Amino acid sequence: MDRYYPLLATLRPLFPFRDEVLPQLLIPEAKRLWKQVLRSQHWAPLVAALNSDSWQRMASSHRDVGGDAIKASLPPSADREALERACRLLVPWRIGPFQLGELVIDSEWQSNLKWSRLQPLLPPLRGLRVADVGCSNGYFLLKMAACAPEIAIGLDPIDRCWLQFAVLQSVLRLPQCGFLPAGIESLEGFPSFFDLIVCMGVLYHQRDPRSAVKQLFRSLRPGGTAIVESLVIDRPGEPELLPKGRYAKMRNAWVIPSPGAMALYLEEAGFHNIAVHNFGAVTTAEQRRTEWAPYESLAEFLDPNDCSLTIEGHPAPHSAIVTGLRPL
Ligand SMILES: C[S@@+](CC[C@H](N)C(=O)[O-])C[C@H]1O[C@@H](n2cnc3c(N)ncnc32)[C@H](O)[C@@H]1O
């Protein structure tokens, strides 16, 4: 059997499509992140572990991607201690949960709750080209990859996310499932390529959410679907919040849209059949501090005396999904 290189393997599902994408727009950012990882002292033990002989025996014989936690059994020869060391080096785990053998990774977000809101809105995925933009470690991507798409590719520009995905995928080995370590800007390299783009938790981090949505449109084939999720504010008469300082302690939340503003972004981009799903306030049952994300979480981001406000006095985050079709 060929030797399995976990970092390279995340890119491999893209290779058959190299004539349809614009590599000059995809490769530079991925290469920069690759070099950043290889030069990092912090990641050196992890990279060494991923390239070791013993890591070759991590592939699971049985995986269960359908439950709340994505689960995989480990073969008897797997080095469980090396796997746990790698996972602990990768703290914080923002999305999940996962269970690899006996190891339970209880992430900050109980992402199964978001999955239960997303899943009913997904088209049948068999044979589709699917992207998850801002996929973090790929929790949603892996679930979608289990539905036999032609390709399921995640994009995220953060090294920790890429490495978490590489560890997970070296155990799960879901076919046609890859990860491009790059941001939404790199979608420019996928002109009219995807049938479905899921983009969740990314919009409010964009200084210009309108142009981000236009980019989603350009990367969809005609007839393709965008599913865009965001933290939103839900206060009558307030289409968008442009926080002057932080929002829920985040330095990089530039525009918090209302669900109506999100719909407008999709309409302006040219989407048809726009539908808005408003799911109400994010709760501390869904986003909370855990052993695997041992830092401040939603409970610390809200006003302790009034959970309808953030600690800064802004409307507290709600969650909404807006969907749209690129017309034929
Ligand atoms: C709030 S998390 C959302 C994660 C996941 N999609 C979810 O909905 O639970 C935002 C993610 O977007 C990623 N991100 C940050 N800047 C980005 C960019 N320019 N393009 C794409 N993703 C980005 C972050 O690394 C992070 O994983």
The ligand as an ORCA input file, in Angstrom:
! r2SCAN-3c Opt
* xyz 0 1
  C     -16.960     30.851     13.815
  S     -15.945     29.691     12.996
  C     -17.173     28.717     12.175
  C     -16.759     27.296     12.000
  C     -17.812     26.411     11.339
  N     -18.004     26.769      9.950
  C     -19.112     26.514     12.079
  O     -20.064     27.060     11.536
  O     -19.206     26.052     13.222
  C     -15.257     30.641     11.685
  C     -14.255     29.881     10.839
  O     -13.903     30.685      9.720
  C     -12.523     30.591      9.523
  N     -12.070     31.788      8.786
  C     -11.501     32.920      9.254
  N     -11.219     33.756      8.236
  C     -11.646     33.148      7.098
  C     -11.627     33.476      5.726
  N     -11.116     34.626      5.290
  N     -12.118     32.597      4.850
  C     -12.652     31.409      5.260
  N     -12.688     31.049      6.550
  C     -12.193     31.884      7.459
  C     -11.947     30.476     10.910
  O     -10.651     29.907     10.892
  C     -12.963     29.572     11.576
  O     -12.642     28.226     11.455
*
